[in-house]
């Protein structure tokens, strides 16, 4: 593991802070933030103030905010992929911006679907402005992504490549929505197996991560796409998407302060994520029946039931199982990265990213 993927402690408090973001994120930060803000420049209806709030630039009252607004991982991956194929960041910036707005549109709706009142330690859109406003502002943000993608041509991307990129963005956005629907539908399914779970996360989370790396490598080169290399990078994005979501599911059960969720948060909501799928599939006898009964309960689970599920997961080694699945996927992904000839230090940076995703705490 690289040094960026090791836990650290705050010098003044001794508190565990978790691994830092890979250092290459800072290389693209100002470009991404400037381009994201530019999409909303001059747009005055209140709906865009909701967007500025959600992106971390404003407070509820419209005053300036210092909120981070998230990692900006998807646009960062798009620009890293453009660098990896020796591309031009200017050409890749419109699609990077579009990807981030698609992602945030999905989060606005996801907060509503899950009735989450807090994200990134701030109240969510529906919790402040109500459910109808969350639906409409989320839809509007999705269209902001379209307006960003249309700027590909102005950035020098050829018409045929721009059209292909826009089609890929649409297709991967649709896959993301398919995955979100599957995730919701699993909550009422008594039995979900690992194969169904993997199919769901490949759509819900993997689609945009895969698209980020693929689209950055597609539009970046001035001489046109290197199809073989773009396809290989797309496969790397596919695996990184799986790793990201499996780790997310671990944090949803065993996360701490950095996630903003209490231990057992996803169990309380009966999420059929990988830990629950493993426990329900591997428990036996009376314990198996008890778990099934618990997950059939209407509404959120009581603390006692959450404890029962956590205890059985401990007995079954569920956390180790989930982490091992992510690590196995990473070994395959790392081999693919090492097999490619990528520009500059980007091969090492993709490796740094994968190792971070395995151990991230938020």
Number of C-alpha atoms within 10 A of each C-alpha: 12 12 13 17 21 15 14 15 12 10 8 6 7 9 10 14 15 18 20 15 17 20 11 17 19 11 12 17 14 11 17 20 15 11 17 24 13 13 17 15 10 8 11 9 8 11 17 17 20 23 22 21 24 25 21 18 19 18 17 17 8 13 9 13 15 9 16 11 18 13 12 22 16 24 32 27 27 31 30 28 32 30 22 27 23 17 24 19 22 17 25 29 29 29 30 30 31 29 31 24 28 24 23 21 24 20 17 24 21 16 19 19 13 10 13 15 15 15 18 16 13 16 17 23 29 22 17 13 14 12 16 12 16 24 16 14 24 25 16 17 25 21 16 19 25 21 15 21 23 16 17 24 16 11 16 16 23 17 11 9 17 21 16 15 22 18 12 15 24 15 14 22 22 16 20 24 16 15 23 20 14 18 20 15 11 19 17 15 11 12 13 19 13 13 8 14 18 18 14 22 25 22 27 26 24 27 24 28 29 26 30 32 31 28 31 36 32 31 34 30 21 13 10 14 18 14 12 9 18 22 15 17 27 23 18 24 25 23 22 28 24 25 28 21 22 26 24 21 22 21 24 23 23 19 21 16 12 16 18 15 19 16 19 21 20 24 25 20 17 22 21 26 26 26 27 23 18 21 22 25 14 13 18 12 7 9 14 16 12 17 20 15 12 18 25 15 12 10 10 15 19 13 11 9 19 22 16 15 23 22 12 18 21 13 11 15 14 21 21 14 15 18 18 14 15 22 19 11 15 22 12 12 21 18 12 14 20 13 10 13 12 19 14 12 11 20 20 14 18 25 20 20 21 25 23 22 25 22 20 20 22 21
